[in-house]
Amino acid sequence: MIKITSHRLAVLCGLLLTFLFILFQLSPPNTDARAGLNRLDGLLYDIRFNLLLPHRPRYTDNNIVIIDIDEKSIREQGRFPWSRSKTAKMVDKLFEAGVAVIAFDVMFSEEEVNPVDFILAKTAKSAIVEQHLLPYRDELDPDTQLARSISQGDVILGVLFEEQLVAMSGRLPDSPIVLEPAVDAKKVKAFAKPAFVGVVDTLFQAAKESGFTISQGFINSTPDEDGSIRRAALVIRHQDKLYSSLALEAVRAYLFEEKIKVRTETFGGQHNIVAVELNKKQIPTDQHGHVLVPYRGGKQSFDYVSATDVIKGIADIDKLAGAIAFIGTSSVGLADLRETPVGIQYPGVEVHANVAEALLHPDVLKFQPDIANELVVVILTVIGLLASCIMPKLGSIKMASMGVFLLVLSISVNLILWHFFNMVLPLFTILALVVSLTIVNVAIGYVAESNQKKVIKGFFDQYVPPAHIDKMLSDPSSVSFDGERKVMSVLFSDIRSFTTISENLSATELKQLLNQYFSPITKSILDHKGTIDKYVGDMVMAFWGAPLDDPNHANHAITAAFAMLEITEELNISFVEQGFPEIAIGIGINSGEMNVGDMGSEFRRAYTVLGDAVNLGSRLEGLTKFYGVKLLVSEATQELADDYVYRPIDRVKVKGKNQAVAIAEPICRFSELTEQDKDELTLHLQAYDHYLSQDWQQAGVSFSHLTKQYPARKLYKIYLERIDELQNQDFIENWDGSFTHTSK
């Protein structure tokens, strides 16, 4: 048994490792385990991203440019933030150069003092001063100047959504987002932010007075646990509306789209985002409306133009004409540098530029399906079961080779999905499981003493046929010696009136009869993949589904039962010739969860099954005589064995059980059903339906008709007797038609 134990140890260790890695993969959000897993997967994501970056599709339309508030601009134009009058001048210059859309990765959340108000506040109140300055108040107002400038074209201003309500300031414009189908935005699974810092009221008012409405896009970043920005949110939910990101809003304006369609699918009462639609192009997102950022490369992969050059009018017009201009900063001092898969200190404004390019060219977008975790769990399960079943049977070198093969296969499939199908699947747990399984199996293989085939053969010879032994020897890891609980089918067969038969035969004759009976009956069970449990007197007990798994166990059990009935008829011819009495058998079959394994004492053991499902199988065999049928099966067996046609017999409560069980008689396979059988079954089903609905009169008529047509059927007489007793009773509430049997 030591050698078998070492094999089982390898299998159990493999299954345990698989289970642990599945648990790790399914770690709940906001836990240390999930954070650690995300970090590790993030590292592998970065490696794959940079490895395949040279093969990323490239576009040469150059329709995105970055206006950089760089160190040079700060030196020449002064400390940032600049006056809005200076910003207005920059906007004017950009529109003069032919820029199509301007998007500010900059906040305008604080009021800027009007210089006229500032002078008046600093000087003594004077009617003369007010008379000369007030006419210029609107003209010199920075917000008014900026509002006039941005009214010339499409300009998107930045808004920042926050978690803290104390951060509320500014205003939000109307959202251009339309949900399809039209659902309650509060139930959309976008990240919700209760507060925001938006465009200052004075700028909003100035824009209103200039006759246009300000457009805004949020500039929030969504770093992973390790601080790296791999994803970008396209939408955020605030109160009962969805708002678009700076990049999404800029592209909407660039494409002359009035609205942005956000498509959702409903799961469990929540609306998951599946895609954003722009210019009739579907951009797949995760359920929160996020996309993976498809970086062009390292920083400054886009054209950069210094903001000071724009203000001075010396910028390269060729870079600006017809472009989306993102205004942001690469200055270290302005603290908008991010960590990304393509480098640290990456300008945040360039993240928006990468997202915008992806929205214009969706084929560069990678996506991680919402069921990525579930897909990885399936892969882990397949690899874990495969390795746990195969590796323990291999030598150490073959184990290591299999481990290398699984590693190469996992990485190759992952890269193929990435490159050709734009699908990103987490990789860490898959690789870690393969490495762990290989190490564990190689270690156990070195120290284990194995002679499993001899042990299996010696143990199971007494239970299963040689052909099954050969199967088990080819896959020893599929065999369990310990007790296990599994869904199986059990069969009980008994010779009717055996006591009377035995009293009329001598001991020698009885032995001859039983030996002639048991041998073909046993062969029939074994031929149909059954396992002999025991013989008790004239009773035969067998089961299906162990030690070898048999997903078709119920069908095999019924097929064996029909073969046993046919064999009994053939035996009776021989018995009559020998002067023995003819025999009749009853067979009961039940399916369900059973305990199976090598059980017993230190003196005697047996491979057997136990449990309530086994006991019910025995009870069904006992009921065959009562109903005048040769074979009865439970409802559980009927549901599993769908190759056969059944005649409903009854709903019964057997001794020791309170719950009714539906029982049926298998008639034949569907392909073997005769017209006569079909007619009788149709009439029987009608009569039985009348009986269950307590329509005693119609049930009595139907069963009487069946009794006349089929006088040999004891079942119909039983129902006529029941109807005679029940028809004088009042309507029975909650009656399920069950009959209680008080004897075994």
WORAFEN-V171311 format. One record per helix or strand of 2 or more residues. SS is the DSSP state (a for helix, b for strand). FROM is the first residue (numbers start at 0). TO is the last residue. If there is no record, write none. Layout:
SS_FROM_TO ; SS_FROM_TO
//
This chain:
a_1_24 ; a_31_54 ; b_63_67 ; a_70_76 ; a_83_95 ; b_100_106 ; a_114_121 ; a_126_139 ; a_141_149 ; b_153_161 ; a_164_166 ; b_176_179 ; a_184_186 ; b_194_196 ; a_200_208 ; b_214_217 ; b_227_228 ; b_230_232 ; b_234_237 ; b_240_244 ; a_245_253 ; b_259_266 ; b_269_277 ; b_280_283 ; b_289_291 ; b_302_305 ; a_306_311 ; a_316_319 ; b_323_327 ; a_331_333 ; b_336_339 ; b_342_346 ; a_347_359 ; a_361_363 ; a_371_392 ; a_395_420 ; a_427_446 ; a_451_459 ; a_465_473 ; a_475_477 ; b_483_494 ; a_497_502 ; a_506_526 ; b_530_535 ; b_538_543 ; a_552_577 ; b_584_599 ; b_604_609 ; a_611_626 ; b_630_633 ; a_634_639 ; b_643_652 ; b_660_668 ; a_669_671 ; a_674_691 ; a_695_708 ; a_713_725 ; b_737_739
//
